[in-house]
Amino acid sequence: MPSRDCLATTERIRVIIDDCLSRIARHGHQGFDPADLFNSQRPFIRRLKGAAARGMTLVNFYSPVNLRRLLRIAPAHNTTAMVLWGLVHLKLFKADGEPSHLGEAEFAADWLKSHATQVDGTLGWSRIIDYQSGPTVLHDRNTTLTFINANAAMMFLELYEATSEDAHLRAAQAVCDHLLLHTNRTERPQGCCLSYNSTGRQEVFNASILAGAALNRAYGATGNEECLALSGRILSYTLARQNEDGSWYYSWRGDRPKKQIDFHQCYMLEGIESYRHVDDTLQQSRNEAFARGTRFYIERMFDLKMRPYWRYPLKYPIDIHNVAHGVYFLSKYRAVLPQYEDRLAELLRLHLEGFYDEQRHFFYYQKYPLVTVRHDFFRWNTMWSLLALSEYLLSCKARVNDPLSQKVPS
């Protein structure tokens, strides 16, 4: 049986999850987001273009002073947050079997379908608001994003596996059809990479490999050979782009990489490991890439106290996104990474003690040596934290005894 301290730890986490979910529901599943500049009601913000729009987007994203009241930015829904809402409840259902979690996942599925961009019977999603990711790159609300589509497909597949409802499998296939038919891709001799969005040409590896994993899993449920073929080419190219030290750069445009190394490493590792149908020629390469990437991620992207680097090798700010993704990754692969138990314990302590607001039930944004930035971003901070903590609960369920029981706050 798990120890008393272990039970106290998991019970505390369950209370945190319940309190945060209840708060988000009371707010109508809406909130603020780092990328919400164009939710502003200020006319001059809506008129910004190009470099000015990008500059103001970055100010709004990273300012330690919350500018949203000044800029008249209203709380809003967020597509990724709704996908996460479904995934969190599906993990909680696996952890405790409570049927109400399936009802909440069904709610997320219905919301997503009602807010989808539908092209030729396919389903895709955007951020709902415009977002300026570069001086000349504007992602408008009609441009679907590969990252969101990949995670939504996975959510529908998870929901299908939990309920056996054909409607969820059809929705998953409609998302995969969007990835197959309406998402640009770059073909290379080693394979291919899906673009960041439905119309762009930038090779963003984390979005592409997560889409590949979703296509691969969909093949197992539907037998769609196109899904299998494309997923294999995506995996081949992703493995070819891994650096010698085990890391991946964020993206590639033409012959130039964007040498940004951060929490996206988790997406890379999860993506390649989530493939269920891999031929023998790729299996060994996939396993070796996962091992190298895991060593780089855990041993190079955290300090000795498991405080994550923001963008390697830059340490500050310590961002909740990095913390939550670390807890998520080490929890999800806990059974195959037992050597990192102590590191998971340290990271979980940082997550709960350093970032959680016990009174207001949300997670803080960033920490500097002398300052904590307490912005309440419900997608970036809290929903990703809830995904991490629900994954941790699921990992505890799989264990007879929990070595973390003496190492995390109870």
C-alpha positions in Angstrom: 0.0 0.0 0.0 1.2 3.6 -0.6 2.5 5.3 2.5 0.4 7.8 4.5 2.6 10.7 3.4 2.1 9.6 -0.3 -1.6 9.6 0.2 -1.5 13.0 1.7 0.5 14.3 -1.2 -1.8 13.0 -3.8 -4.8 14.2 -1.9 -3.4 17.7 -1.8 -2.8 17.6 -5.5 -6.4 16.4 -6.1 -7.6 19.3 -4.0 -5.5 21.8 -6.0 -6.7 20.4 -9.3 -10.4 20.5 -8.2 -10.0 24.1 -6.9 -8.4 25.3 -10.1 -10.9 23.6 -12.3 -13.8 25.0 -10.3 -12.4 28.5 -10.6 -11.9 28.2 -14.3 -15.5 26.9 -14.7 -16.9 29.8 -12.6 -15.1 32.2 -15.0 -16.8 30.6 -18.0 -13.6 28.9 -19.2 -12.2 32.3 -20.0 -9.2 34.1 -18.8 -6.0 36.1 -19.8 -3.2 34.8 -21.9 0.3 36.0 -22.7 -0.7 36.1 -26.4 -3.9 38.1 -26.0 -2.8 41.5 -27.2 -5.4 41.7 -30.0 -8.2 41.1 -27.5 -7.6 44.8 -26.7 -10.4 47.2 -27.1 -8.0 50.1 -27.7 -8.3 51.2 -31.3 -4.6 52.0 -31.7 -3.7 48.4 -30.8 -6.0 47.0 -33.5 -4.3 49.3 -36.0 -0.7 48.1 -35.2 1.0 46.3 -38.1 4.4 44.7 -38.8 7.3 45.3 -36.4 5.2 47.6 -34.2 2.6 44.9 -33.7 5.3 42.4 -33.0 7.0 44.7 -30.5 3.8 45.4 -28.6 3.0 41.7 -28.6 6.3 41.0 -26.9 5.8 43.7 -24.4 2.4 42.4 -23.5 3.8 38.8 -23.4 6.8 39.4 -21.1 6.1 42.6 -19.1 6.5 42.0 -15.3 3.8 44.6 -14.9 0.4 43.4 -16.1 -0.7 45.8 -18.8 -4.1 44.2 -19.6 -6.3 46.7 -17.6 -4.4 49.7 -19.2 -4.8 48.1 -22.7 -8.4 47.1 -22.1 -7.7 43.5 -22.8 -10.7 41.3 -21.9 -10.7 37.7 -20.7 -11.4 35.3 -23.5 -11.7 31.6 -24.4 -8.6 29.9 -25.6 -8.6 26.9 -28.0 -5.6 25.2 -26.5 -7.0 25.6 -23.0 -10.2 23.8 -24.1 -8.2 20.9 -25.5 -6.3 20.7 -22.2 -9.6 20.8 -20.3 -10.5 17.6 -22.1 -7.2 16.0 -21.7 -7.0 16.8 -18.0 -10.4 15.2 -17.3 -9.5 12.2 -19.4 -6.4 11.6 -17.3 -8.4 12.1 -14.1 -10.9 9.6 -15.4 -8.1 7.1 -15.8 -6.9 7.9 -12.3 -10.2 7.6 -10.4 -12.9 6.3 -12.8 -15.3 9.1 -11.9 -17.8 9.4 -14.8 -18.2 13.2 -14.4 -14.7 13.5 -15.9 -16.0 12.0 -19.1 -18.8 14.5 -19.1 -16.3 17.4 -18.9 -14.2 15.9 -21.7 -17.4 15.6 -23.8 -18.1 19.3 -23.1 -14.6 20.2 -24.4 -15.2 18.1 -27.5 -18.5 19.8 -28.2 -17.0 23.2 -27.7 -14.1 22.4 -30.0 -16.4 21.2 -32.8 -18.6 24.3 -32.5 -15.5 26.6 -32.8 -13.7 24.7 -35.5 -12.7 25.9 -38.9 -14.4 23.4 -41.3 -13.0 22.9 -44.7 -14.2 20.1 -47.0 -15.5 18.3 -43.9 -12.2 18.5 -42.0 -11.7 20.1 -38.6 -9.0 22.6 -37.6 -8.5 25.3 -35.0 -6.8 28.7 -34.6 -6.1 30.8 -31.6 -9.5 32.6 -32.1 -7.6 35.9 -32.0 -4.9 37.3 -34.2 -1.3 36.8 -33.1 1.8 38.6 -34.5 4.7 36.1 -34.3 7.1 38.1 -36.3 7.4 41.5 -38.1 6.0 40.0 -41.3 4.1 37.0 -39.9 0.5 37.5 -38.7 -1.5 34.4 -37.8 -5.1 35.5 -38.2 -8.1 33.8 -36.6 -8.8 31.9 -39.8 -5.4 30.3 -39.9 -5.4 26.9 -38.3 -2.4 25.8 -36.2 -0.7 22.4 -36.5 0.1 22.3 -32.7 -3.5 22.8 -31.7 -4.8 20.4 -34.3 -2.4 17.7 -33.2 -3.4 17.9 -29.6 -7.1 18.1 -30.5 -6.8 14.9 -32.6 -5.1 13.2 -29.6 -7.9 14.3 -27.3 -10.6 12.9 -29.6 -8.7 9.7 -29.9 -8.4 9.4 -26.1 -12.1 10.2 -25.7 -12.9 7.5 -28.3 -10.8 4.9 -26.4 -12.6 5.9 -23.1 -16.2 5.8 -24.5 -16.1 3.8 -27.8 -18.3 6.5 -29.3 -17.9 6.5 -33.0 -18.6 10.3 -33.1 -15.2 10.9 -31.4 -13.4 8.7 -33.8 -15.0 10.5 -36.8 -13.9 13.8 -35.2 -10.4 12.6 -34.8 -10.2 11.5 -38.4 -11.6 14.9 -39.6 -8.7 16.6 -37.7 -6.2 14.2 -39.3 -7.8 14.9 -42.7 -7.1 18.6 -42.1 -3.5 17.7 -41.4 -3.3 15.6 -44.5 -5.1 17.9 -46.9 -5.0 21.4 -45.6 -1.6 21.8 -43.9 1.4 22.9 -45.8 4.5 20.6 -45.6 8.1 20.9 -46.6 9.4 17.8 -48.3 13.1 16.8 -47.7 15.1 13.8 -48.8 15.0 12.5 -45.2 11.2 12.9 -44.9 8.9 15.9 -44.4 7.9 18.5 -41.8 4.4 20.0 -41.4 4.3 23.8 -41.2 3.5 25.8 -38.1 0.1 26.7 -39.5 -2.1 25.7 -42.5 -0.6 28.3 -44.8 3.0 28.9 -43.7 6.3 27.3 -44.8 8.3 27.4 -41.5 9.4 24.0 -40.3 8.5 23.9 -36.6 9.5 20.5 -35.4 7.5 20.2 -32.2 4.2 20.9 -33.9 5.1 18.5 -36.8 6.1 15.5 -34.6 3.0 15.9 -32.4 0.9 15.9 -35.5 2.8 12.8 -36.7 2.1 11.0 -33.5 -1.6 11.8 -33.8 -1.7 10.6 -37.4 0.1 7.4 -36.3 -2.3 6.8 -33.5 -5.3 7.5 -35.8 -4.0 4.8 -38.2 -4.3 2.3 -35.4 -8.0 3.1 -34.9 -9.0 3.7 -38.5 -6.5 1.8 -40.7 -6.0 4.9 -42.8 -2.8 4.2 -44.7 -2.3 7.9 -45.6 -2.1 8.7 -41.9 0.6 6.0 -41.5 2.6 7.0 -44.5 2.8 10.7 -43.6 3.5 9.9 -39.9 6.4 7.8 -40.9 7.9 10.6 -43.1 7.5 13.1 -40.3 9.3 10.8 -37.8 12.1 10.1 -40.2 12.7 13.8 -40.8 12.4 14.7 -37.1 15.0 12.1 -36.1 17.3 13.5 -38.9 17.1 17.0 -37.4 18.2 16.0 -33.9 21.4 17.6 -32.9 24.5 15.6 -31.7 23.9 16.6 -28.1 20.4 15.2 -28.2 18.5 18.5 -28.5 16.4 19.9 -31.3 16.3 23.5 -32.5 12.8 25.1 -32.4 12.5 25.5 -36.2 14.1 25.7 -39.5 13.4 28.1 -42.3 15.3 27.4 -45.6 18.8 26.6 -44.5 18.7 28.6 -41.3 17.7 27.1 -37.9 16.1 29.1 -35.0 18.4 28.0 -32.2 15.8 28.2 -29.5 16.0 25.4 -26.9 13.3 25.3 -24.2 10.2 23.4 -23.0 9.5 22.4 -26.6 12.0 19.6 -26.1 9.3 17.9 -24.1 7.0 17.9 -27.2 9.8 16.5 -29.3 10.4 13.6 -26.9 6.7 12.9 -26.3 6.0 13.0 -30.0 8.6 10.5 -31.0 7.8 8.2 -28.1 4.0 8.3 -28.7 4.3 6.5 -32.1 2.6 3.1 -31.8 3.2 1.9 -35.3 6.9 2.1 -36.3 8.7 -0.1 -38.8 11.9 -1.9 -37.8 14.1 0.5 -39.7 13.0 3.4 -37.5 12.4 1.6 -34.2 16.0 1.6 -33.0 16.7 5.1 -34.2 13.6 6.3 -32.4 14.7 4.6 -29.2 18.2 6.1 -29.4 16.9 9.5 -30.1 14.6 9.4 -27.1 17.4 8.3 -24.8 19.8 11.1 -26.1 17.1 13.7 -26.0 16.0 12.8 -22.5 19.6 13.0 -21.2 20.0 16.4 -22.7 16.7 17.6 -21.4 17.0 16.5 -17.8 20.7 16.9 -17.3 21.3 20.1 -19.2 18.1 22.1 -19.0 17.7 22.2 -15.2 20.1 23.4 -12.5 21.0 21.2 -9.5 17.8 22.2 -7.7 15.7 21.3 -10.7 15.0 24.9 -11.6 14.5 24.9 -15.3 16.4 27.2 -17.7 14.2 29.6 -19.6 15.9 29.2 -22.9 19.1 27.2 -22.7 21.6 28.4 -21.5 19.6 31.4 -20.2 18.2 30.7 -16.7 15.8 33.5 -16.0 13.0 33.9 -15.9 12.0 30.6 -14.3 8.7 30.1 -16.3 5.8 28.1 -15.1 5.6 26.6 -18.6 9.0 25.0 -18.2 8.2 23.8 -14.6 4.8 22.3 -15.6 6.3 20.5 -18.7 9.1 19.1 -16.6 6.6 17.6 -14.1 4.5 16.3 -16.9 7.4 14.6 -18.7 9.0 13.0 -15.7 5.6 11.8 -14.5 4.5 10.4 -17.9 7.8 8.5 -18.3 8.3 7.8 -14.6 8.3 4.0 -15.1 11.1 4.0 -17.6 13.1 6.8 -16.0 13.4 5.6 -12.3 16.9 7.2 -12.0 15.2 10.6 -12.0 12.8 10.1 -9.0 14.7 12.6 -6.9 14.6 15.2 -9.6 10.9 14.8 -10.1 10.5 15.3 -6.3 12.4 18.6 -6.4 10.6 19.8 -9.5 7.2 19.0 -8.0 8.2 20.8 -4.8 9.1 23.9 -6.9 5.8 23.6 -8.7 3.6 23.5 -5.6 5.6 25.7 -3.3 7.0 28.3 -5.6 4.1 28.9 -8.1 0.8 27.9 -6.7 -1.5 30.5 -5.1 -3.4 28.7 -2.3 -6.0 31.4 -1.8 -6.9 32.3 -5.4 -6.3 28.8 -7.0 -4.1 29.5 -10.0 -0.4 29.2 -10.8 2.0 32.1 -11.2 3.8 33.1 -14.4 7.5 33.6 -13.8 10.1 34.0 -11.1 13.3 36.1 -11.1 15.9 36.1 -8.3 14.0 38.8 -6.3 10.6 39.0 -7.9 7.7 36.6 -8.6 5.5 37.7 -11.6 2.0 36.7 -10.4 0.1 37.1 -13.7 -2.9 34.8 -13.9 -2.8 33.2 -17.4 -5.2 30.4 -17.4 -3.9 28.5 -20.4 -0.1 29.1 -20.1 0.1 28.8 -16.3 -2.8 26.9 -14.9 -4.2 24.5 -17.6 -0.7 23.2 -18.4 0.0 22.8 -14.7 -3.2 20.8 -14.3 -2.2 18.5 -17.1 1.1 18.0 -15.4 -0.4 17.3 -12.0 -3.1 14.9 -13.4 -0.3 13.0 -15.2 1.5 12.8 -11.8 -1.6 11.3 -10.2 -1.8 8.8 -13.0 1.8 7.8 -12.5 1.1 7.4 -8.7 -1.8 5.0 -9.5 0.6 2.8 -11.5 2.9 2.4 -8.5 2.5 0.1 -5.5 4.8 2.3 -3.4 5.6 5.9 -4.2 9.3 6.9 -3.4 8.3 10.5 -3.6 6.2 10.2 -0.6 8.9 11.6 1.7 10.2 14.1 -0.8 7.2 16.3 -1.8 5.1 18.7 0.3 2.2 17.0 1.9 
